[in-house]
Amino acid sequence: MPGQNRQDTDRTPGYGARGARVGSPVDAVRVVGPAPARVHHLVPWFTDSPATSLELERDEVDAETGRVLRLTAGLGSLRPADARGRLTVEAPEGVRVRVPKGELAVKRGSTVEVPVEVTVARGTPIRSYDIRLGFAGATRTLTVRAFPPTGGPDLARTGTARSSGDETPDFPASAANDGDPDTRWSSPVDDGAWWQVELPRPARLGQVALRWQDAHPSAYRVQVSADGRRWRTAATVRDSRGGRESVRMDERDVRFVRVQGEKRATRFGYSLWSVEAYAITE
């Protein structure tokens, strides 16, 4: 139904609604007729909205230097016409991005997924890089956080685990690094609860992989230490969604790793199925 000061063409009998000229602003759309049940779908086309869309599965990603990171971009047509254009890339020095060459076509009202491959060259400074992607007027910025490559055995697997407290003896700290996917550590209800592991030897730590049970934090820190007394923060997570999370860093002379809770996401404490730690390999 049109709002004030808008051009009307005719009134629909019995409904109090009016038909609007093409291109004039409207507040709502109604379909009427002798057989409205025959209308299965209604797709409005808006002339005051973008003609195309460009979406990424993630706006921020971690990338190991020297290795290919594969993503997907979604290209969409938002008007009653096909969208055509090239997928363009603006990347900083040291970052290579591969996308499909040539013109891409997206049929009206549809979305096409295309591959995007990102490689941060070895030796590139470890920091964040912004990559700008564009398609037929739509743009998107992808932030890539570069880290050295990691690998080798799970260092936490042979380490000694401790915690600030266990919920019950059935959920001890050792259950988070015992290699059994069906056991877990759980803490009492405490925002400041922590879990830690003493590694078998000092390492240049590059990755901590966590698998949370439903009781997870919304915010936490990964801290490291050479002696178990003086700690430094290697990474901070402010928007954890639980599940599987990979936390990246580049920390030397690490003998102790601690997952320090800051804020609970549920009314329970924290619970970890597993914690894995991997060294930098370069």
C-alpha positions as CSV (number, residue, x, y, z in Angstrom):
1,M,0.0,0.0,0.0
2,P,1.5,3.4,-0.9
3,G,2.4,5.9,1.7
4,Q,1.7,9.6,1.7
5,N,2.5,11.8,-1.3
6,R,2.8,8.8,-3.6
7,Q,1.3,8.3,-7.0
8,D,-1.6,5.9,-7.3
9,T,-3.2,4.6,-10.5
10,D,-6.3,2.6,-9.4
11,R,-8.1,1.3,-6.4
12,T,-8.6,-2.5,-6.0
13,P,-12.3,-3.0,-5.2
14,G,-13.1,-4.4,-1.8
15,Y,-9.6,-4.1,-0.5
16,G,-8.9,-0.4,0.0
17,A,-5.5,-0.8,-1.7
18,R,-4.2,0.9,-4.8
19,G,-2.0,-0.1,-7.7
20,A,1.2,2.0,-8.0
21,R,3.0,3.0,-11.1
22,V,6.2,1.1,-11.9
23,G,9.1,2.7,-10.1
24,S,7.0,4.6,-7.5
25,P,7.7,3.9,-3.8
26,V,5.4,1.4,-2.0
27,D,5.2,0.1,1.6
28,A,3.6,-3.3,0.9
29,V,2.5,-5.6,-2.0
30,R,-0.7,-7.6,-2.3
31,V,-1.7,-10.0,-5.0
32,V,-5.5,-10.3,-5.7
33,G,-7.5,-12.0,-8.4
34,P,-10.2,-14.6,-9.1
35,A,-7.8,-17.5,-8.2
36,P,-5.2,-16.3,-5.7
37,A,-4.4,-20.0,-4.7
38,R,-2.7,-20.3,-8.1
39,V,0.0,-17.9,-6.9
40,H,2.7,-20.1,-5.4
41,H,5.6,-17.6,-5.2
42,L,5.9,-13.9,-5.0
43,V,9.3,-12.4,-5.8
44,P,9.6,-8.6,-5.5
45,W,12.2,-6.7,-7.4
46,F,13.5,-3.6,-5.8
47,T,15.0,-0.7,-7.8
48,D,16.4,1.1,-4.8
49,S,18.5,-1.8,-3.6
50,P,21.8,-3.2,-4.9
51,A,21.6,-5.0,-8.2
52,T,24.1,-7.7,-7.2
53,S,25.4,-9.3,-4.0
54,L,28.8,-10.8,-3.1
55,E,29.0,-12.9,0.1
56,L,31.8,-14.8,1.7
57,E,31.4,-17.8,4.0
58,R,33.7,-15.9,6.5
59,D,34.9,-12.4,6.6
60,E,38.0,-13.2,8.7
61,V,40.2,-16.3,8.3
62,D,43.5,-17.7,9.5
63,A,46.0,-18.8,6.8
64,E,49.3,-20.6,7.2
65,T,52.0,-19.1,5.1
66,G,53.0,-21.2,2.1
67,R,49.7,-23.2,2.1
68,V,46.6,-22.7,0.1
69,L,43.4,-21.6,1.8
70,R,40.2,-22.5,-0.1
71,L,37.1,-20.5,0.4
72,T,33.8,-20.0,-1.5
73,A,32.2,-16.7,-2.7
74,G,28.5,-16.4,-3.4
75,L,27.6,-14.1,-6.4
76,G,23.9,-13.1,-6.6
77,S,21.6,-11.2,-8.9
78,L,19.0,-9.1,-7.1
79,R,17.2,-7.6,-10.1
80,P,14.9,-9.1,-12.8
81,A,17.9,-9.5,-15.1
82,D,21.0,-11.6,-15.3
83,A,24.1,-10.2,-13.7
84,R,27.4,-10.3,-15.6
85,G,30.9,-9.3,-14.7
86,R,34.4,-10.4,-13.6
87,L,35.3,-11.3,-10.1
88,T,38.0,-8.7,-9.3
89,V,40.7,-8.9,-6.6
90,E,42.9,-6.3,-4.9
91,A,45.4,-8.0,-2.7
92,P,48.5,-6.7,-0.9
93,E,52.1,-7.8,-1.7
94,G,52.9,-11.3,-0.6
95,V,49.3,-12.5,-0.8
96,R,48.1,-14.3,-4.0
97,V,44.5,-14.8,-4.7
98,R,43.1,-17.1,-7.5
99,V,39.5,-16.7,-8.7
100,P,37.8,-17.8,-11.9
101,K,39.0,-15.9,-15.0
102,G,36.8,-14.2,-17.5
103,E,33.2,-13.0,-17.3
104,L,30.8,-14.7,-14.9
105,A,27.0,-14.8,-15.4
106,V,24.4,-15.1,-12.7
107,K,20.8,-15.7,-13.7
108,R,18.2,-13.3,-12.2
109,G,17.2,-14.2,-8.7
110,S,19.8,-16.8,-8.3
111,T,23.2,-17.3,-6.6
112,V,26.3,-18.9,-8.0
113,E,29.2,-20.2,-5.8
114,V,32.7,-19.8,-7.1
115,P,36.0,-20.9,-5.6
116,V,38.5,-18.5,-4.0
117,E,42.1,-19.6,-3.2
118,V,44.3,-17.6,-1.0
119,T,48.1,-18.2,-0.5
120,V,50.2,-16.1,1.8
121,A,53.8,-16.5,0.6
122,R,56.4,-17.9,3.0
123,G,58.5,-15.2,4.5
124,T,55.6,-12.7,4.5
125,P,55.3,-10.8,7.8
126,I,53.0,-12.4,10.3
127,R,50.0,-10.0,10.6
128,S,46.6,-9.3,9.1
129,Y,46.0,-8.5,5.4
130,D,42.9,-7.1,3.7
131,I,41.8,-8.5,0.4
132,R,39.1,-6.6,-1.6
133,L,36.8,-8.6,-3.9
134,G,34.3,-7.1,-6.3
135,F,31.6,-8.3,-8.7
136,A,29.4,-6.1,-10.8
137,G,29.3,-3.3,-8.3
138,A,29.2,-5.4,-5.1
139,T,32.3,-5.5,-2.9
140,R,33.5,-7.4,0.0
141,T,36.6,-7.3,2.2
142,L,38.3,-10.5,3.4
143,T,40.7,-10.2,6.3
144,V,43.4,-12.8,6.3
145,R,45.4,-13.4,9.5
146,A,48.8,-14.9,8.4
147,F,50.5,-17.4,10.7
148,P,53.5,-19.8,10.3
149,P,52.6,-23.4,9.3
150,T,52.1,-25.9,12.1
151,G,52.3,-29.7,12.2
152,G,53.9,-32.7,13.8
153,P,52.5,-34.7,16.8
154,D,50.0,-33.3,19.2
155,L,52.2,-32.0,22.0
156,A,49.4,-31.9,24.6
157,R,48.7,-35.6,24.2
158,T,51.8,-36.6,26.3
159,G,51.6,-33.6,28.6
160,T,50.3,-33.4,32.2
161,A,47.0,-31.7,32.7
162,R,45.7,-29.6,35.6
163,S,42.7,-27.4,36.2
164,S,41.4,-24.7,38.6
165,G,38.9,-27.3,39.7
166,D,36.9,-30.3,38.4
167,E,33.1,-30.5,38.5
168,T,33.2,-34.1,39.8
169,P,35.9,-36.9,39.7
170,D,34.1,-38.2,36.6
171,F,35.3,-35.2,34.6
172,P,39.0,-34.7,35.5
173,A,41.5,-32.4,33.8
174,S,43.3,-35.4,32.3
175,A,40.2,-36.3,30.2
176,A,40.8,-33.4,27.9
177,N,44.1,-34.7,26.6
178,D,43.8,-38.5,27.0
179,G,43.1,-39.1,23.3
180,D,39.7,-40.5,24.0
181,P,37.0,-38.6,22.1
182,D,34.3,-39.7,24.6
183,T,35.8,-38.3,27.8
184,R,35.8,-34.7,28.8
185,W,36.9,-32.2,31.5
186,S,34.2,-30.1,33.2
187,S,34.7,-27.2,35.6
188,P,32.5,-25.9,38.4
189,V,30.3,-22.9,37.7
190,D,33.0,-20.2,37.6
191,D,33.7,-17.6,34.9
192,G,37.4,-17.7,35.8
193,A,37.9,-21.4,35.6
194,W,40.9,-22.7,33.7
195,W,42.5,-25.8,32.2
196,Q,46.2,-26.2,31.5
197,V,48.8,-28.7,30.3
198,E,52.5,-29.0,30.9
199,L,54.1,-30.0,27.6
200,P,56.8,-32.7,27.6
201,R,59.4,-30.2,26.4
202,P,59.6,-26.5,25.4
203,A,58.2,-25.7,21.9
204,R,57.5,-22.8,19.6
205,L,53.7,-23.1,19.8
206,G,51.6,-22.2,16.7
207,Q,48.2,-23.7,17.2
208,V,45.8,-24.8,20.0
209,A,42.8,-26.9,18.8
210,L,39.9,-27.0,21.1
211,R,36.7,-29.1,21.1
212,W,34.1,-27.7,23.4
213,Q,31.1,-29.5,24.8
214,D,27.8,-27.5,24.9
215,A,29.1,-25.8,28.1
216,H,31.6,-23.4,26.6
217,P,32.8,-19.8,27.2
218,S,31.8,-16.8,25.2
219,A,35.2,-15.3,25.9
220,Y,38.5,-16.8,26.9
221,R,42.3,-16.5,26.5
222,V,45.0,-18.9,25.6
223,Q,48.0,-18.2,27.9
224,V,51.5,-19.6,27.7
225,S,54.4,-19.9,30.1
226,A,58.0,-21.1,30.3
227,D,57.8,-22.0,34.0
228,G,54.2,-22.3,35.0
229,R,54.4,-19.1,37.1
230,R,54.7,-16.2,34.8
231,W,52.0,-16.2,32.1
232,R,51.5,-14.2,29.0
233,T,48.4,-14.0,26.7
234,A,49.1,-15.6,23.3
235,A,45.5,-15.2,21.9
236,T,42.2,-13.8,23.0
237,V,38.8,-15.1,21.8
238,R,35.9,-12.7,22.4
239,D,33.1,-14.3,20.4
240,S,33.4,-18.1,20.9
241,R,30.6,-20.2,19.6
242,G,31.9,-23.4,21.1
243,G,32.3,-26.6,19.1
244,R,35.7,-27.0,17.3
245,E,37.9,-23.9,17.5
246,S,41.5,-23.5,16.2
247,V,43.4,-20.7,18.0
248,R,46.6,-19.4,16.2
249,M,49.7,-17.8,17.7
250,D,53.5,-17.7,17.4
251,E,55.0,-18.2,20.8
252,R,58.5,-19.4,21.6
253,D,59.8,-21.3,24.6
254,V,56.4,-22.6,25.6
255,R,56.3,-25.3,28.3
256,F,52.8,-24.6,29.7
257,V,49.6,-23.9,27.9
258,R,46.5,-22.6,29.7
259,V,42.9,-22.1,28.5
260,Q,41.7,-19.3,30.8
261,G,38.0,-18.7,30.9
262,E,36.6,-15.1,31.1
263,K,32.9,-15.4,30.6
264,R,30.5,-18.4,30.4
265,A,28.1,-18.8,27.5
266,T,25.7,-21.0,29.5
267,R,24.6,-21.3,33.1
268,F,27.0,-24.2,33.5
269,G,30.8,-24.2,33.9
270,Y,33.2,-25.0,31.0
271,S,33.6,-28.4,29.4
272,L,36.3,-29.6,27.0
273,W,36.3,-32.9,25.0
274,S,39.8,-32.3,23.9
275,V,42.7,-29.9,23.7
276,E,45.5,-30.3,21.1
277,A,48.7,-28.3,20.8
278,Y,50.9,-28.1,17.6
279,A,54.4,-26.6,17.1
280,I,55.4,-24.3,14.2
281,T,57.2,-26.3,11.6
282,E,59.2,-23.7,9.6
